[in-house]
Amino acid sequence: MSELLRTPFTVVHVVACLFLMLVILIQPGKSGGMGALTSGAAQQVFGGGGAGNLLTKVTWITGGIFFITSVSLAYMSTSSDSSLERRAAAARNAGTSKDKAPAKKSEPEKKPPTK
């Protein structure tokens, strides 16, 4: 079941990450930042203080989605059959089976001709 959810959760996680970066960059900081570019338009559309409240709410919601998808993806990766412990055990077993393989017969050493 987790294999079916892994791809949609990954897509939502990446979209939330990109959207969160965009929303954070748009917010006006103490020194303006990139929010200074759109502050005039934001005040006209949202009102004087509405832009800050809306962007803050969108940031919290997107951050929550990002957190939930992060925890879910981490849980799915550790609870599946391909966890790191099983991969490490398989790698150890593969390494020991290669060591037990019979060695190739080497050619006898050729002696230099004597005079």
PAZAPA-4460 file (N, C-alpha, C; in steps of 0.05 Angstrom, whole numbers, plus 32768, in hexadecimal, padded with zeros to 4 digits):
% residues 115
    n_x    n_y    n_z   ca_x   ca_y   ca_z    c_x    c_y    c_z   seq   type   mol
   8010   7FE8   8000   8000   8000   8000   8011   8019   8000     1      M     A
   8028   8018   800E   8038   8030   8010   8045   8036   7FF5     2      S     A
   8049   8022   7FE4   8054   8027   7FC9   8041   8038   7FB8     3      E     A
   8027   8034   7FBD   8013   8043   7FAE   8012   8060   7FB7     4      L     A
   8018   8065   7FD0   8016   8080   7FDB   8030   8090   7FD8     5      L     A
   8046   8082   7FD4   8060   808F   7FD3   8062   80A4   7FBD     6      R     A
   8059   809D   7FA5   805C   80B0   7F8E   804A   80C9   7F92     7      T     A
   8030   80C6   7F99   8020   80DE   7F9E   802B   80EF   7FB5     8      P     A
   8034   80E2   7FCA   803F   80F1   7FE1   8058   8100   7FD8     9      F     A
   8068   80F4   7FC7   8081   8101   7FBE   807A   8119   7FAD    10      T     A
   8066   8116   7F9C   805D   812D   7F8B   8053   8144   7F9C    11      V     A
   8041   813D   7FAF   8036   8152   7FC1   804C   815F   7FD1    12      V     A
   8060   814F   7FDA   8076   815A   7FE9   8087   816E   7FD9    13      H     A
   808D   8167   7FC0   809D   8179   7FAF   808E   8192   7FA9    14      V     A
   8074   818F   7FA2   8064   81A7   7F9C   8061   81B9   7FB5    15      V     A
   805D   81AD   7FCC   805B   81BD   7FE5   8076   81CB   7FEB    16      A     A
   808C   81BD   7FE5   80A6   81C9   7FEA   80AA   81E2   7FD8    17      C     A
   80A4   81DF   7FBE   80A7   81F5   7FAC   8094   820C   7FB3    18      L     A
   807B   8205   7FB9   8068   821A   7FC0   806F   8228   7FDA    19      F     A
   807A   8219   7FED   8082   8225   8006   8099   8239   8002    20      L     A
   80AC   8232   7FF1   80C2   8245   7FEB   80B7   825E   7FDE    21      M     A
   80A4   825B   7FCB   8098   8272   7FBE   8089   8284   7FD1    22      L     A
   8079   8278   7FE3   8069   8288   7FF6   807C   8296   800A    23      V     A
   8091   8289   8012   80A3   8296   8025   80B2   82AD   8018    24      I     A
   80B9   82AA   7FFF   80C7   82BF   7FF1   80B5   82D7   7FEB    25      L     A
   809C   82D2   7FE8   8089   82E8   7FE2   8083   82F9   7FFB    26      I     A
   8084   82ED   8012   807D   82FC   802B   8090   8313   802F    27      Q     A
   8085   832A   8037   8096   8340   803D   80A4   833D   8058    28      P     A
   80BE   8341   8058   80CD   833F   8071   80D0   835B   807D    29      G     A
   80E2   835C   8090   80E8   8376   809D   80F4   838A   8089    30      K     A
   8105   837F   8077   8112   8390   8064   8105   838F   8048    31      S     A
   80EE   8383   8046   80E0   8382   802C   80E4   8368   801E    32      G     A
   80FC   8361   8016   8102   8349   8007   80F4   8349   7FEC    33      G     A
   80EC   8331   7FE3   80DE   832F   7FCA   80C1   8339   7FCC    34      M     A
   80B7   833A   7FE5   809C   8344   7FE9   8099   8361   7FE2    35      G     A
   80B0   836F   7FE1   80AF   838C   7FDA   80A7   838F   7FBC    36      A     A
   80AC   837B   7FAC   80A5   837D   7F90   8087   837C   7F8C    37      L     A
   8079   836D   7F9D   805C   8369   7F99   804B   8376   7FAF    38      T     A
   8058   8385   7FC0   8049   8390   7FD7   8032   83A3   7FCF    39      S     A
   8036   83B2   7FB9   8021   83C4   7FB0   8009   83B5   7FA6    40      G     A
   800E   83A0   7F96   7FF8   8390   7F8C   7FEA   8380   7FA2    41      A     A
   7FFA   8377   7FB5   7FEF   8367   7FCB   7FDD   8378   7FDD    42      A     A
   7FE4   8391   7FE1   7FD4   83A2   7FF2   7FBA   83A9   7FE4    43      Q     A
   7FBA   83AB   7FCA   7FA1   83B2   7FBB   7F8E   839A   7FBB    44      Q     A
   7F99   8382   7FB8   7F88   836A   7FB6   7F7E   8361   7FD2    45      V     A
   7F90   835F   7FE5   7F8A   8354   7FFF   7F83   8369   8014    46      F     A
   7F88   8381   800F   7F84   8396   8023   7F9F   839B   8031    47      G     A
   7F9F   83AE   8044   7FB8   83B6   8051   7FC5   839F   8060    48      G     A
   7FB7   8391   8072   7FC4   837D   8082   7FBC   8361   807A    49      G     A
   7FAA   835E   8067   7FA0   8344   805F   7FB4   8333   8051    50      G     A
   7FC7   833F   8043   7FDB   832F   8034   7FEC   8320   8047    51      A     A
   7FF4   832C   805D   8005   831F   8071   7FF7   8308   807E    52      G     A
   7FDD   830C   8085   7FCE   82F7   8092   7FCA   82DF   807F    53      N     A
   7FC3   82E5   8066   7FBE   82D0   8052   7FD8   82C0   804D    54      L     A
   7FEE   82CF   8048   8007   82C1   8043   8010   82B1   805B    55      L     A
   800B   82BB   8073   8013   82AC   808B   8003   8292   808D    56      T     A
   7FE9   8294   8087   7FD9   827C   8088   7FE1   8267   8073    57      K     A
   7FE6   8271   805B   7FEE   8260   8045   8009   8253   804C    58      V     A
   801B   8262   8058   8035   8257   8060   8032   8241   8075    59      T     A
   8021   8246   8089   801C   8231   809E   8010   8218   8092    60      W     A
   7FFD   821B   8080   7FEF   8204   8074   8003   81F5   8063    61      I     A
   8012   8203   8052   8025   81F5   8041   803C   81E8   8051    62      T     A
   8044   81F6   8066   8058   81EA   8078   804E   81D1   8085    63      G     A
   8035   81D1   808D   8029   81B9   8099   8027   81A2   8086    64      G     A
   801F   81A8   806D   801F   8193   8058   803B   8188   8053    65      I     A
   804E   819A   8052   806A   8192   804E   8074   8180   8065    66      F     A
   806D   8187   807E   8075   8177   8095   8068   815C   8094    67      F     A
   804E   815B   808F   803F   8141   808E   804A   812F   8079    68      I     A
   804F   813A   8061   805A   8129   804B   8076   8120   8051    69      T     A
   8086   8131   805F   80A1   8129   8066   80A1   8111   807A    70      S     A
   8090   8113   808E   808F   80FE   80A2   8083   80E5   8096    71      V     A
   806F   80E8   8085   8063   80D0   8078   8077   80C2   8065    72      S     A
   8086   80D1   8055   8099   80C5   8044   80B0   80B8   8053    73      L     A
   80B8   80C4   8069   80CD   80B8   807A   80C3   809E   8086    74      A     A
   80AB   809D   808F   80A0   8085   809B   809D   806F   8086    75      Y     A
   8093   8077   806E   8090   8063   8058   80AB   8057   8050    76      M     A
   80C0   8068   8050   80DA   805E   8047   80E6   804B   805B    77      S     A
   80E0   804E   8075   80EC   803D   8089   80DB   8025   808F    78      T     A
   80C1   8025   8089   80B0   800F   808F   80AD   7FFC   8078    79      S     A
   80B9   8002   8061   80B5   7FF0   804A   80CB   7FDA   804A    80      S     A
   80C9   7FC8   8037   80DC   7FB2   8035   80F7   7FBC   802D    81      D     A
   80F9   7FD3   8022   8113   7FDD   8018   8120   7FF0   802C    82      S     A
   811D   7FE9   8046   8129   7FFA   805A   8148   7FF7   8059    83      S     A
   8155   800A   8066   8172   800A   8065   817E   7FF1   8072    84      L     A
   8172   7FE8   8088   817D   7FD1   8096   817D   7FB8   8084    85      E     A
   8167   7FB4   8076   8165   7F9D   8064   8178   7FA0   804D    86      R     A
   817B   7FB8   8043   818E   7FBC   802D   81AA   7FB6   8036    87      R     A
   81B1   7FBF   804E   81CC   7FBA   8059   81D0   7F9C   805D    88      A     A
   81BC   7F8E   8067   81BF   7F71   806B   81C2   7F63   8051    89      A     A
   81B3   7F6B   803D   81B6   7F5F   8022   81D1   7F64   8016    90      A     A
   81DC   7F7C   801B   81F6   7F83   8011   820C   7F73   801F    91      A     A
   8209   7F6E   8039   821C   7F5E   8047   821B   7F41   803D    92      R     A
   8203   7F37   8039   8201   7F1B   802F   820C   7F19   8013    93      N     A
   8207   7F2C   8002   8212   7F2C   7FE7   8230   7F2D   7FE8    94      A     A
   823C   7F3C   7FFA   8259   7F3F   7FFC   8266   7F25   8005    95      G     A
   8259   7F16   8017   8265   7EFD   8021   8262   7EE7   800C    96      T     A
   824C   7EE8   7FFC   8249   7ED3   7FE8   825D   7ED7   7FD1    97      S     A
   8265   7EEF   7FCC   8279   7EF4   7FB7   8295   7EEA   7FC1    98      K     A
   829A   7EEC   7FDB   82B4   7EE4   7FE5   82B6   7EC5   7FE4    99      D     A
   82A0   7EB7   7FE5   82A1   7E9A   7FE5   82A3   7E8E   7FC9   100      K     A
   82A3   7E9E   7FB5   82A4   7E95   7F99   82C0   7E89   7F95   101      A     A
   82C2   7E73   7F85   82DD   7E67   7F81   82EE   7E7A   7F70   102      P     A
   8307   7E7A   7F78   831A   7E8C   7F6A   8322   7E80   7F4F   103      A     A
   8329   7E91   7F3C   8332   7E87   7F22   834E   7E7A   7F26   104      K     A
   8351   7E66   7F15   836C   7E59   7F15   837F   7E6B   7F07   105      K     A
   8395   7E70   7F14   83A9   7E82   7F07   83BC   7E71   7EF6   106      S     A
   83C7   7E7D   7EE2   83DA   7E6F   7ED1   83F4   7E6B   7EE1   107      E     A
   8402   7E55   7EDC   841C   7E51   7EEA   8430   7E66   7EE1   108      P     A
   8441   7E6D   7EF3   8455   7E82   7EED   8469   7E77   7ED8   109      E     A
   846F   7E88   7EC5   8483   7E80   7EB1   849F   7E87   7EBB   110      K     A
   84B0   7E74   7EB9   84CC   7E79   7EC2   84DB   7E86   7EAB   111      K     A
   84ED   7E99   7EB1   84FD   7EA5   7E9C   8510   7E8F   7E90   112      P     A
   8516   7E92   7E77   8529   7E7E   7E6B   8544   7E80   7E78   113      P     A
   8551   7E69   7E7C   856C   7E69   7E88   8580   7E67   7E72   114      T     A
   8597   7E71   7E76   85AD   7E72   7E62   85C0   7E5C   7E67   115      K     A
***
